[in-house]
Amino acid sequence: ATCIWTCNGAEVTRSKSTLEGGTGWLTFSVRSDAPGGLSAGAWEVTITGAHQRVLGSAAFTMTQPTTGTTPPNNTSPGQTQSVSELVVCRSVQNGQPIGAGTSFTGLSEVACLLTYQNLPRQTATCIWTCNGAEVSRSGRALEGETGWASFSVRSDAGLPGGAWEVTITGANQRLLGRKAFTVAQPATSTPPSNTSGGQTQSVGDLVVCRSVQNGAPVDPGTAFANAPEIACLLRYQGLGAQTVTCVWTRERTEVLRSQRDVQGGNGWVSFSLRSGSEASLQAGRWEVVLTGAGGTVLGRGPFAIGQ
């Protein structure tokens, strides 16, 4: 493992130590015998392992003892600036992380949440990377001294699998938070034992449409206006008998969940959502997800409804 300490973006020291494997712990330290000790500024420590994989990182600040009593012009006397650890999650609702974690499977969107106290007004920049390559960058104003900010990255085709990292910086490129996490693609399962011998299990793309007639989608698409009904259609081959669950969500909030038994073999299955009965088809970003035995994702279809 390699440990790198930086101050105001410049590397201060780098050291290595061997991880013996299994379960345990490891420490690193940085020291200065110069008068005044370690330099004041925005510090960061990052530990990487094999293939530069980020094992952990943390941002902190170092200040010199003050010689006067005048507080900084961006805080009140006695106030201390603080930023909480950056949280990666599936979504953020009312300043709270939903589905927080460091490992995700089959995501079309991921979010991060940063809470802070006594920060001056500034613009925060959020950068998402996957396997070292930048995926998305956005900025947002931190309006109040105390509060929270969230960012998200989304792909209608599903976020690519790999080693991800999200970094948030503030004024003068000061690091406010950094978090590493992984995204995996849904595993392709082998045919269950009740599949006919020699038959290969396959599932086609989930089709979102206005309705399904005799196993055929009617007016398929990814954007609909004034839709009184939305349906989805999934074709399969060699699928084992199981129960398929369909979940409709709007703006990441579940609207309706239903199930249907599939006898197996070759065929198709469809679900629908009607306005005025089960739920209201309001304008917004929607998604329908079908899962089978063991929670295996059989299909995912993002779409939008307009006025």
ZIJOCOR-V896723 format. One record per pair of residues at least 24 apart in sequence whose C-alpha atoms are under 7 Angstrom apart, sorted by the first residue. I is the first residue (numbers start at 1). GAP is how many residues later the second one is. D is the distance in Angstrom with one decimal. If there is no record, write none. Layout:
BEGIN
I|GAP|D + I|GAP|D
END
This chain:
BEGIN
1|46|6.5 + 1|47|5.6 + 1|48|4.6 + 2|45|5.5 + 2|46|5.3 + 2|47|6.4 + 3|42|6.9 + 3|43|5.7 + 3|44|4.5 + 3|45|6.7 + 4|41|5.7 + 4|42|5.4 + 4|43|6.5 + 5|39|5.9 + 5|40|4.6 + 5|41|6.7 + 6|37|5.5 + 6|38|5.3 + 6|39|6.5 + 7|34|6.1 + 7|35|5.6 + 7|36|4.4 + 7|37|6.6 + 8|33|5.8 + 8|34|5.0 + 8|35|6.2 + 40|24|5.8 + 42|132|6.4 + 54|126|6.6 + 57|121|6.9 + 59|116|6.7 + 59|117|6.9 + 59|118|6.4 + 74|46|5.4 + 75|43|6.3 + 79|39|6.8 + 80|38|6.5 + 81|36|5.7 + 81|37|4.9 + 81|38|5.7 + 82|34|5.7 + 82|35|5.3 + 82|36|6.9 + 83|32|6.0 + 83|33|4.4 + 83|34|6.4 + 83|93|6.7 + 84|30|6.4 + 84|31|5.5 + 84|32|6.1 + 85|29|7.0 + 85|92|6.6 + 86|26|6.8 + 86|27|5.9 + 86|28|5.2 + 86|91|5.4 + 86|92|6.3 + 86|93|6.3 + 87|25|5.4 + 87|26|5.2 + 87|27|6.7 + 88|24|4.3 + 88|25|6.6 + 95|53|6.5 + 102|79|4.4 + 102|80|6.3 + 103|78|5.7 + 103|79|4.8 + 103|80|6.0 + 104|78|6.2 + 104|79|4.8 + 104|80|6.2 + 105|78|5.6 + 105|79|4.6 + 105|80|5.6 + 105|81|6.0 + 106|52|6.8 + 106|78|6.3 + 106|79|5.0 + 106|80|5.3 + 107|51|5.7 + 107|52|5.8 + 108|46|5.7 + 108|47|5.3 + 108|48|6.0 + 108|49|6.9 + 108|50|4.1 + 108|51|5.2 + 109|43|6.9 + 109|44|5.7 + 109|45|4.2 + 109|46|6.4 + 109|50|6.9 + 110|42|5.6 + 110|43|5.7 + 110|44|6.7 + 111|39|6.9 + 111|40|5.6 + 111|41|4.0 + 111|42|6.5 + 112|38|5.5 + 112|39|5.5 + 112|40|6.3 + 113|36|6.0 + 113|37|4.6 + 113|38|6.9 + 114|34|5.5 + 114|35|5.4 + 114|36|6.3 + 115|32|5.8 + 115|33|4.1 + 115|34|6.5 + 116|30|5.6 + 116|31|5.6 + 116|32|6.0 + 117|28|6.0 + 117|29|4.2 + 117|30|6.6 + 118|27|4.5 + 118|28|5.3 + 119|26|4.6 + 119|27|6.6 + 120|25|5.5 + 121|24|6.5 + 122|48|6.6 + 122|49|5.9 + 123|47|5.9 + 123|48|6.5 + 124|44|6.4 + 124|45|5.6 + 124|46|4.5 + 125|43|5.4 + 125|44|5.3 + 125|45|6.4 + 126|40|6.9 + 126|41|5.7 + 126|42|4.5 + 126|43|6.7 + 127|39|5.7 + 127|40|5.3 + 127|41|6.5 + 128|37|5.9 + 128|38|4.6 + 128|39|6.7 + 129|35|5.5 + 129|36|5.3 + 129|37|6.4 + 130|32|6.2 + 130|33|5.6 + 130|34|4.3 + 130|35|6.6 + 131|31|5.9 + 131|32|5.1 + 131|33|6.2 + 156|146|6.0 + 161|24|5.5 + 186|111|6.6 + 192|48|5.9 + 194|46|5.5 + 195|43|6.1 + 195|44|6.5 + 195|45|5.2 + 199|39|5.8 + 200|38|5.7 + 201|36|5.6 + 201|37|4.4 + 201|38|5.4 + 202|34|5.8 + 202|35|5.2 + 202|36|6.5 + 203|32|6.1 + 203|33|4.4 + 203|34|6.3 + 203|95|6.8 + 204|30|6.4 + 204|31|5.3 + 204|32|6.0 + 205|29|6.6 + 205|94|6.5 + 206|26|6.7 + 206|27|5.8 + 206|28|4.9 + 206|93|5.2 + 206|94|6.2 + 206|95|6.0 + 207|25|5.4 + 207|26|5.2 + 207|27|6.6 + 207|94|6.8 + 208|24|4.4 + 208|25|6.6 + 208|93|6.4 + 215|53|6.7 + 222|80|6.9 + 222|81|4.4 + 222|82|6.2 + 223|80|5.6 + 223|81|4.7 + 223|82|5.8 + 224|80|6.3 + 224|81|4.8 + 224|82|6.2 + 225|80|5.6 + 225|81|4.7 + 225|82|5.7 + 226|80|6.6 + 226|81|5.7 + 228|46|6.0 + 228|47|5.3 + 229|43|7.0 + 229|44|5.7 + 229|45|4.4 + 229|46|6.1 + 230|42|5.6 + 230|43|5.3 + 230|44|6.6 + 231|39|7.0 + 231|40|5.6 + 231|41|4.0 + 231|42|6.2 + 232|38|5.5 + 232|39|5.5 + 232|40|6.3 + 233|36|6.0 + 233|37|4.5 + 233|38|6.9 + 234|34|5.5 + 234|35|5.5 + 234|36|6.3 + 235|32|5.9 + 235|33|4.2 + 235|34|6.6 + 236|30|5.7 + 236|31|5.6 + 236|32|5.9 + 237|28|5.9 + 237|29|4.2 + 237|30|6.6 + 238|26|6.8 + 238|27|4.5 + 238|28|5.5 + 239|25|4.9 + 239|26|5.2 + 239|27|6.7 + 240|24|4.5 + 240|25|6.4 + 242|50|6.7 + 242|51|6.1 + 243|49|6.1 + 243|50|6.7 + 244|46|6.5 + 244|47|5.7 + 244|48|4.7 + 245|45|5.5 + 245|46|5.3 + 245|47|6.4 + 246|42|6.9 + 246|43|5.8 + 246|44|4.6 + 246|45|6.7 + 247|41|5.7 + 247|42|5.4 + 247|43|6.6 + 248|39|5.9 + 248|40|4.6 + 248|41|6.7 + 249|37|5.6 + 249|38|5.4 + 249|39|6.4 + 250|34|6.6 + 250|35|5.8 + 250|36|4.4 + 250|37|6.6 + 251|33|6.6 + 251|34|5.4 + 251|35|6.2 + 255|24|6.7 + 283|24|5.9
END
